[in-house]
Amino acid sequence: MIVEAENLGVNYGRTWGIRGLTFKAKTDRLALIGHNGSGKTTLLSVFSGIRHPTTGRAVINGWEPYKRKDKWIAIRYSFEKPQFQIPVKVRDLVEVLKANPRCPWVDDLVEALEITQFLDRRIDSLSSGQSQLCNLLVALSCDSEVVILDEPTAHLDSYRAGIVDELISKRTGVIIATHDVEEGEAVADYFLILKEGRLVWSGTRKELFSNDIYEVTLIETGGQLPFKTLYRFGATLIVKAEGNELVDMLSKGIIAGFKRAGLRYAYAKSS
């Protein structure tokens, strides 16, 4: 999948949802990272063909999605807040999907997402988490050139969120938006970090983890380490250190664990 933008902007009158975005990513799974209001959903709406840009252009695999009339075949878009206000059972939704020859993964996903537990519930009576699972079933069970997922694990507990991330990590042609850096790192191999509608960092997984900056988890929230802390997030520290030092601290029980710093460091550094 090749995703690119050239001076891409979307104006909402007095404000810009996104502005001046230029990048080119060749990737299987692209993650948009940023806080609420950073422009992630606006960018997804352009990628999905729902919204025309005010300036510039966006291109996916050589075509501009908002100009392609058959985009419903090429793109599947899963919204962050699914709305299923229809008085039918989940089982009926599953049967409709299974009747579509372009949806070969329905049964596997029903099992993996544990939708079997509420097949006989009416869709309009589901909890937000159950609705999200049905939303993901619709998005992931059918074949398409690109799958766009806006906050795919919103409303899900950590166990089911982990299952969803594992499923996404095995797909190709995926674009997700998330404010969760751990989720982004779990599924994507190319990253765009947005802030206030602008692109502040972009790069591959290799580039993300190429430096000797580590994310360290303390055993005690008030604990300190004998080297410079770059950023602190509660019991998680972003530090510059030698890996053997951290291995020694881990063996002595001084720290609970460590890993190379990725999106959390890139986002903090670009802020």
C-alpha positions as MATLAB code, in Angstrom:
seq = 'MIVEAENLGVNYGRTWGIRGLTFKAKTDRLALIGHNGSGKTTLLSVFSGIRHPTTGRAVINGWEPYKRKDKWIAIRYSFEKPQFQIPVKVRDLVEVLKANPRCPWVDDLVEALEITQFLDRRIDSLSSGQSQLCNLLVALSCDSEVVILDEPTAHLDSYRAGIVDELISKRTGVIIATHDVEEGEAVADYFLILKEGRLVWSGTRKELFSNDIYEVTLIETGGQLPFKTLYRFGATLIVKAEGNELVDMLSKGIIAGFKRAGLRYAYAKSS';
ca = [
       0.000    0.000    0.000;
       1.348    3.428   -0.953;
      -0.223    6.375    0.858;
       0.857    9.921    0.104;
      -0.238   13.508    0.606;
       0.878   16.771   -0.917;
       0.154   20.030    0.923;
      -3.069   18.412    2.156;
      -5.464   20.625    4.097;
      -9.093   20.618    5.230;
     -10.695   23.887    6.308;
     -13.790   24.105    8.529;
     -14.381   27.812    8.095;
     -12.433   29.563   10.835;
     -10.260   26.561   11.670;
      -8.197   23.957    9.844;
      -8.742   20.303   10.684;
      -5.458   19.437    8.987;
      -3.041   21.709    7.177;
       0.104   21.419    5.065;
       0.453   17.627    5.299;
       3.071   16.210    2.945;
       4.415   12.649    3.176;
       4.794    9.375    1.283;
       4.533    5.998    2.999;
       4.981    2.564    1.478;
       3.591    0.242    4.109;
       1.239   -2.613    4.973;
      -0.191   -0.894    8.044;
      -0.178    2.859    8.643;
      -0.960    4.354   12.070;
      -2.051    7.939   12.697;
      -1.112    8.938   16.237;
      -2.272   12.018   18.112;
      -4.406   13.426   20.903;
      -8.095   14.254   20.542;
      -8.451   17.106   18.068;
      -5.090   16.484   16.404;
      -6.669   15.883   12.991;
      -6.671   12.081   12.830;
     -10.362   11.645   11.986;
     -10.277   14.508    9.481;
      -7.383   12.821    7.665;
      -9.214    9.487    7.705;
     -12.285   11.128    6.187;
     -10.138   12.262    3.247;
      -8.472    8.852    2.895;
     -11.886    7.168    2.888;
     -13.280    9.498    0.210;
     -15.954   10.974    2.484;
     -14.422   14.447    2.405;
     -12.721   16.446   -0.341;
      -9.603   18.352    0.733;
      -9.569   22.149    0.717;
      -5.971   22.230   -0.464;
      -3.597   19.691   -1.955;
      -4.404   16.049   -2.519;
      -4.231   12.581   -0.977;
      -3.375    9.478   -2.998;
      -3.747    5.803   -2.089;
      -2.244    3.240   -4.452;
      -2.221    5.779   -7.260;
      -5.789    7.143   -6.945;
      -7.497    9.926   -5.057;
     -10.252    8.236   -3.013;
     -12.669   11.203   -2.972;
     -12.667   11.149   -6.793;
     -13.212    7.409   -7.179;
     -16.849    6.423   -7.653;
     -16.250    2.764   -6.775;
     -14.500    3.591   -3.489;
     -17.059    1.525   -1.575;
     -15.490   -1.528   -3.219;
     -11.883   -0.450   -2.647;
     -12.247    0.988    0.887;
     -13.975   -0.144    4.054;
     -14.259    2.475    6.813;
     -14.956    1.673   10.465;
     -16.075    4.695   12.502;
     -14.980    5.236   16.104;
     -18.547    5.354   17.442;
     -20.665    2.714   15.695;
     -24.409    3.290   15.515;
     -26.522    0.192   14.931;
     -30.083    1.380   15.494;
     -31.779   -1.547   13.779;
     -34.101   -4.026   15.545;
     -32.511   -7.254   14.275;
     -30.373   -9.837   15.988;
     -26.605  -10.053   15.702;
     -27.135  -13.478   14.167;
     -28.991  -11.821   11.268;
     -26.054   -9.472   10.636;
     -23.702  -12.449   10.567;
     -25.904  -14.299    8.062;
     -26.073  -11.266    5.761;
     -22.282  -11.009    5.769;
     -21.857  -14.732    5.132;
     -24.121  -14.478    2.085;
     -21.645  -12.059    0.489;
     -18.959  -13.965   -1.468;
     -16.550  -11.078   -0.841;
     -16.678  -11.707    2.932;
     -14.736  -14.970    3.481;
     -13.636  -14.379    7.079;
     -16.988  -14.002    8.848;
     -16.987  -17.275   10.803;
     -13.338  -16.901   11.862;
     -13.943  -13.373   13.156;
     -17.181  -14.247   14.942;
     -15.201  -16.854   16.837;
     -12.074  -14.751   17.415;
     -14.013  -11.681   18.610;
     -16.257  -13.877   20.804;
     -19.389  -12.547   19.119;
     -20.850  -16.035   19.652;
     -21.634  -14.929   23.206;
     -24.341  -12.470   22.081;
     -25.564  -13.745   18.713;
     -29.190  -13.704   19.891;
     -29.085  -10.141   21.232;
     -30.760   -7.370   19.239;
     -28.198   -5.065   17.678;
     -29.909   -1.931   19.016;
     -29.623   -3.256   22.584;
     -25.890   -4.001   22.583;
     -23.368   -2.382   24.900;
     -20.853    0.025   23.367;
     -18.169   -2.666   23.462;
     -20.389   -5.255   21.781;
     -21.378   -2.712   19.121;
     -17.706   -2.045   18.475;
     -17.062   -5.761   17.965;
     -19.889   -5.900   15.403;
     -18.469   -2.801   13.766;
     -15.080   -4.504   13.439;
     -16.711   -7.669   12.135;
     -18.242   -5.697    9.264;
     -14.956   -3.901    8.539;
     -12.600   -6.876    8.707;
     -14.591   -9.841    7.409;
     -14.778   -8.692    3.781;
     -12.120   -8.298    1.127;
     -11.120   -4.742    0.194;
      -8.067   -2.898   -1.038;
      -7.878   -0.673    2.036;
      -9.395   -0.984    5.510;
      -9.624    2.254    7.529;
     -10.191    1.944   11.278;
     -10.831    4.934   13.525;
      -9.904    4.076   17.148;
     -10.594    0.355   16.561;
     -10.313   -0.690   20.211;
     -12.395    2.128   21.681;
     -14.943    0.801   24.224;
     -13.147   -2.581   24.457;
     -11.554   -4.125   27.544;
      -7.805   -4.802   27.429;
      -8.274   -8.518   26.666;
     -10.462   -7.981   23.601;
      -8.383   -4.990   22.535;
      -5.386   -7.315   22.441;
      -7.286   -9.780   20.245;
      -8.271   -6.988   17.845;
      -4.705   -5.659   17.648;
      -3.440   -9.157   16.856;
      -5.986   -9.525   14.041;
      -5.101   -6.120   12.591;
      -1.359   -6.855   12.733;
      -1.885   -9.762   10.329;
      -3.745   -7.714    7.716;
      -2.311   -5.642    4.890;
      -3.700   -2.420    3.460;
      -4.729   -1.079    6.885;
      -4.870    2.534    8.068;
      -5.734    3.096   11.722;
      -6.085    6.184   13.888;
      -5.402    5.887   17.586;
      -4.350    8.007   20.564;
      -2.921    4.857   22.202;
       0.819    4.646   21.469;
       1.006    1.003   22.568;
      -1.703    0.084   20.086;
       0.049    1.966   17.303;
       3.321    0.168   18.009;
       1.544   -3.192   18.205;
      -0.009   -3.111   14.742;
       1.709   -0.631   12.394;
       4.971   -0.473   10.472;
       4.733    3.201    9.445;
       3.664    6.073   11.678;
       2.378    9.628   11.316;
       2.223   11.764   14.463;
      -0.214   14.675   14.248;
      -0.530   17.685   16.505;
      -3.032   20.516   16.045;
      -3.676   19.391   12.481;
      -0.032   19.325   11.429;
       2.378   16.466   10.820;
       5.143   16.610   13.446;
       6.871   13.246   12.849;
       6.694   10.404   10.332;
       8.735    7.285    9.791;
       9.059    3.528    9.677;
       9.179    1.098   12.580;
      12.959    0.760   12.073;
      13.400    4.534   12.279;
      11.166    4.704   15.345;
      13.326    2.306   17.347;
      16.725    3.229   15.909;
      18.103    5.243   18.839;
      19.364    4.286   22.305;
      16.436    5.856   24.143;
      14.573    3.501   26.460;
      11.174    3.404   28.120;
      11.674    2.198   31.686;
       8.963    1.021   34.067;
       9.672    1.666   37.749;
       8.732   -0.738   40.509;
       7.880    2.212   42.772;
       6.284    5.325   41.297;
       8.637    7.563   43.287;
      11.767    5.724   42.238;
      14.724    7.407   40.547;
      17.397    6.169   38.163;
      21.084    7.226   38.182;
      20.992    8.847   34.747;
      19.139   11.615   32.980;
      15.398   11.265   32.550;
      14.168   12.857   29.342;
      10.438   12.561   30.044;
       8.323   11.112   32.807;
       4.824    9.630   32.617;
       3.994    8.431   36.126;
       5.920    5.207   36.721;
       7.183    5.208   33.130;
      10.383    7.100   32.342;
      11.972    7.905   28.994;
      15.735    7.755   29.516;
      18.990    7.682   27.576;
      21.000    4.742   28.850;
      23.086    1.743   27.913;
      21.149   -1.483   27.519;
      23.533   -3.417   29.802;
      22.897   -0.913   32.614;
      19.182   -1.551   32.372;
      19.680   -5.316   32.254;
      21.677   -5.060   35.497;
      18.957   -2.933   37.149;
      16.307   -5.387   36.049;
      18.223   -8.338   37.512;
      18.620   -6.454   40.813;
      14.915   -5.630   40.997;
      15.447   -1.877   40.690;
      13.172   -1.591   37.657;
      10.205   -3.690   36.527;
      11.137   -3.709   32.849;
      12.367   -1.712   29.861;
      12.135   -1.506   26.097;
      13.383    0.786   23.372;
      11.325    3.960   23.425;
       9.145    4.448   20.389;
       6.027    6.498   19.812;
       5.826    7.871   23.346;
       9.304    9.402   22.946;
       8.719   10.585   19.369;
       5.444   12.255   20.358;
       6.900   13.907   23.478;
       9.977   15.102   21.583;
       7.884   16.651   18.818;
       5.549   18.484   21.213;
];
